[in-house]
Amino acid sequence: MTTLKAERRDMRTKAKKLRREGYVTGNVFGKSIEGSIPLQFPKGEIDHLLKTRNKGSQIMLELDGKQLDVLIKDISYNSMKRQIEEIDFQALVSGEKVHSVAEVVLLNHDKVTTGVLQQNLQEIPFKAVPAALVEKVEIDASRLRVGDVIKVKDLAIASDPDVDLLADREEIVVMLLEPHNAPEAEETAEEAEVQK
């Protein structure tokens, strides 16, 4: 499991100042923690972490020489500055269900040549104990045919007895639509020019 080293944040230093100095601020909270613990991380470490992990990922947080089993609960991204500003973690308790999300990942979407791929859901919300957490739901788009619709109930996570889905089972995750007939319309316009 991925481990991230955390430092306790001195609340006398403003978050804006820390960000200017190359840090990302955050918090860790949970039933085993009184209140929450403010944290700071070198920006490079968070960038590296988020290359392979995302909201809903389970990692180990190293704080004060102790290892905490945590879930990445929330990530605040500043799109103007194109940087992560805040990242929050929930400390997990073995055997206790926690709210999380599984990221929907479309595989082989570059191999879809017969239609237009439309993804309606980016993540699937659910509840599960730490041992049953699901990070990603993968869908092989190359297997889809025009007109195919994949709903939440069709995903492996929906039949997992250890997972309580919080999404509507009938909600559409992804579908392959018929392509628009733009090229034919262009041909018709060209034919009209020839007939003039």
N, C-alpha and C positions, 0 to 999 in steps of 0.2 A: 504494500500500500504506500502511496505517495506521502512523504512527510514534509511539512512546512514549518520552518522555525519562526516563532512569533516573539516580539518584544512587547512588554507592557508599555503603554503610551502614557506619558506625563501630560495630564489634562491642562497644565498651565501653558503648554505650547499649542497654539491654534492649529487646526487641521490644514488651513491654507498654507501656513508657514512650512509645515511638514511636507506637504505636496510639492512646494517649491524646492525643498531640499532633497526630493527624490524618494519620498515615502508614500505608501498607500496606508490609509487608516482603516480601522475595522473594529469589530467587537466579537466576543464569544459569549454566548449565553446558554442557559440550559438548567434543568432541574437540579443538577449537581453543583451549580454555581450560584452564589448569592448575587442577585442583580445581574450585572454583566461586567466583563473585563474589557476595557478599552485597549486596543492593540495597534501596533504599527509594524510595517514590513517594508524592506527595500523594494522599490518599484520593479526592479529586474526580476526578483523572486516571484512576484505575483504574475508578471508577464509570462514567465517560464511555466508556472503552474497552470495558467489558463490556456496554454497551448494544448494540453492534454486533458484538462479537467474543466468542469463548468458548474453552473448552478445545479444542485442536486447530486454532486459528486461527494463521495465519502473519502476523507483523507485523515491522516494523523497530524495533529497540531502539537508542536513541541513548545511548551511554555514553562519557564522556570524549572527546566530540567525534567518536567513530567510530560508524558504523552497523553493527549486527549483525542479520543475517537470523535470526529466531528463531521458535520454535513455542511457543504457550502450552501448557505441559506439565501444570500442575496448579494448581488454585484451591482454597484452603481457606476455607470460609465458616463463620462462627459464626452458627448459626441463632438462638441466644438473643439475641445483640446485633444480629442482622440486618446483618452487615457482613463484607466480605472481610478476612481477616487476613493471608493469605500468597498470593503468586502466583509460580510458578516457570516459567522459560523454558529451552528447549534451543536452543543455537546450532546452526544448520544448516550442513552442509558440502555444497556443490554436488556432485551425483552420488552422494551417500551416502544409503542408505535409512534412514528414521527411523520409529519407532513413533508412531502418532497415532490420533486418533478423528475420525470425521465425525458431526456432530450430525444426528439424524433430526428433520426439521421437517415437521409435518403442515399442509398448506395447506387452506384452505376447510373446516375441520372444523365450522364453524358452519353450513355448508350441508347437513350430513348430518342428514336427518330420518327416514330409514326404519329405522335400526337403532342399535345401541350400538357406538361406536368404541372399540376396545381397542388401546392401544399397548404392546407388550411390550419393545421396545428403544428406548432414548433416544439411543444412539450406536453406531456401527459401528467396531470396531478394525481397523486395517490398517497396512501398511508401505509406504512409497513414498519416492522421491527428492524433495527440496524442490520441484522444478518440477511434480511430479504430485500434490502434496498436495490433498486434498479436504476442504473445511471443513464443508459441509452436504450432506445427502441430502434432497431435497424430495419429498414424496408428496402428490399432489392427492387429498384425501379425498373430494371431491365426485364423483369418478369411481367410487368403490366402491359395490357393491351388496351387499345382505345375503348373507352367506355367503362373500364375497370374503376371501381371505387373501393377504397380500404377505409373501414370504419374502426373506431376504437375497439369494438368487440372482436375484430378480426386479428388484433395484435396478441402476441404471446403473453404480454403483461396482463391482458384481460382474463386469461385462463389460469394465472398464477394464484393458487389458493392462499399464499402468504401475503398477497397484496390487495388492499382495499382501494378500488378505483374511485377517484373523485371527479372523473370526467364522465360525460354522458356517453354511454356505450354505443349510441346510434350516431354520434358526431363523426363527421367525415374528416379523416386525417389527411389523405391524399387521393387524388383522382387523375386519370389520364383523359383529357378532353380531346375531342376531334379538332384538328387544326382548321383555322379559318382559310377560306378559299381565295386568299389575296392574289396568288399568281394567276388564277383563272380570270379574275376581274381585269387584270392587266392585259391578258391576251384579248379579251373582249374589246377593250379600248383600242388595242392595236388593230384588230380586225375592222373596227369602225373607221379608223383612219384610212385603211386600205380601200374600203368601200366608197369613200368620199370622192 
